[in-house]
Amino acid sequence: MAFDEVLNLAIKLESVIASGPIVPTVTPQEIRRHLARYDFAKPLAVGEVVADVEAMLRKWQVHVTHPRYLGLFNPSVTPASVVGDTLVALYNPQLATWRTSPAANEIERHTLGWLGGKLGLPADASASFTTGGAEANLSAVVVALTRAFPEYGEHGLRHLPAPPVLYVTGEAHHSFNKIAHLTGLGRQAIRTVATDRDLKMDLGDLAGQVARDRGRGLAPFMVVGTAGTTGAGAIDPLPELARFCRREDLWFHVDAAWGGAAVISPKLKGWLAGIEAADSITCDAHKWFSVPMGAGMFFCRHPDAVGEAFRGQSSYMPGRTAGPVVDPYTSSVQWSRRFIGLKLFLALAQHGESGYVEMIEHQARMGDVLRESVERAGWRIVNRTPLPLVCFTRDGLVARDFLAALYERQIAWMSEVRLGDEAPVVRACVTSFRTKESDIEWVVGEMSRLALHESEVTA
Ligand SMILES: Cc1ncc(COP(=O)(O)O)c(C=O)c1O
């Protein structure tokens, strides 16, 4: 059966990648020279082209599925999810309406319903798969604007009685800057709320800014709390933010693009308490749920507001499907829709909830191992989070140079991050369910040797 072959290939590739280099050294010129042979003038044997492309991918990319990729939130992928994506490409279902793809739509609904329940949302909450977290965050802002300003949909922002403003911290994802541009709010509509020493939103500053903005005749409408910031894994104080937003009649969005998966873990879910009170939530399956890109999810407890924000009609589109169903094109940004949810459905079905809990708790445990190991080796940890993301430095360290040396020796892939106004530090995040304690101990040992070598060279 063809899918066993895909599965076997996925499993074989896993060990090939794990034993190879993590970081490529290649110039754009080298790749462009190689691609010059593809002038598309005449047909080529596809088998040879596939082999060539695979060789290029193997040689010329940072291997995010490598057990020593300690990077941005790009995961190792479960083989079942790879099979899921292949199946989708083969059948190419169009999910815009329920009637064109009943099976696919119901599989997505079923999967989203499971996670919506874990997030503590009511059964009638709206939920849809998105291309990623950025689209989910965009959806949240559009729905929040629609709810707060009924005239926004027909007349746009220029007809509103007061300029809308929204509140994030400096640690929130940069997608909100683009979203402010895209929606016409403008970047000036974003207020950056101060953070405490753990990089969590400071409620006093939030309250002060909201009051001052109202005093100036502006219209605060939304607060974004992040559950697992991109830079440091900080979790904003969600219960307090939920209470504040309810009291002040503000939309409360939780960007849990990465951290949201922790709700399924009995050990970790307490850290996300308060998420169940959100008006809307972003959670990405293509992060901690370990499925291939792009698979974001947008949840909203106000299906009526979602329907109003994304309603659409046209002579070439079918009318609303009858019955107790929602046509996805009327409840999301997209029209043509890939069957995004199958990869999560298949992986969940294969591993079961308990298998997924084990994968997530394993990575959290590896985060603890990394934290302890780095500290024991004399590095200074500069962030605090229960999630597997560790930011660290040492006196005199130039993060960029250190990382370049780390890549050159193929020790690991980590990144550089600037937290607040501080100098850049090293950021290491466990994103692979394949990362083992021995990988971490080896990496930290090599890092120490490298730091010693660098200090001897510069002495
Ligand atoms: C907290 C957070 N929100 C949103 C996003 C955007 O998600 P995506 O890359 O899936 O669009 C990211 C990406 O890393 C993120 O870390």
The ligand as an SDF file (V2000), in Angstrom:
LIG
                    3D

 16 16  0  0  0  0  0  0  0  0999 V2000
    3.6300   33.5060   19.7290 C   0  0  0  0  0  0  0  0  0  0  0  0
    3.5060   33.3840   18.2460 C   0  0  0  0  0  0  0  0  0  0  0  0
    2.4130   33.8430   17.6400 N   0  0  0  0  0  0  0  0  0  0  0  0
    2.2530   33.7690   16.3000 C   0  0  0  0  0  0  0  0  0  0  0  0
    3.2300   33.2290   15.5080 C   0  0  0  0  0  0  0  0  0  0  0  0
    3.0350   33.1750   14.0190 C   0  0  0  0  0  0  0  0  0  0  0  0
    2.7640   31.8930   13.6530 O   0  0  0  0  0  0  0  0  0  0  0  0
    2.9760   31.3760   12.1550 P   0  0  0  0  0  0  0  0  0  0  0  0
    4.4240   31.3860   11.9230 O   0  0  0  0  0  0  0  0  0  0  0  0
    2.3670   30.0350   12.2090 O   0  0  0  0  0  0  0  0  0  0  0  0
    2.2300   32.3070   11.2550 O   0  0  0  0  0  0  0  0  0  0  0  0
    4.3960   32.7220   16.0930 C   0  0  0  0  0  0  0  0  0  0  0  0
    5.4640   32.1330   15.2670 C   0  0  0  0  0  0  0  0  0  0  0  0
    6.4680   31.6900   15.7450 O   0  0  0  0  0  0  0  0  0  0  0  0
    4.5410   32.8190   17.4960 C   0  0  0  0  0  0  0  0  0  0  0  0
    5.6570   32.3770   18.1060 O   0  0  0  0  0  0  0  0  0  0  0  0
  1  2  1  0
  2  3  1  0
  2 15  2  0
  3  4  2  0
  4  5  1  0
  5  6  1  0
  5 12  2  0
  6  7  1  0
  7  8  1  0
  8  9  2  0
  8 10  1  0
  8 11  1  0
 12 13  1  0
 12 15  1  0
 13 14  2  0
 15 16  1  0
M  END
$$$$
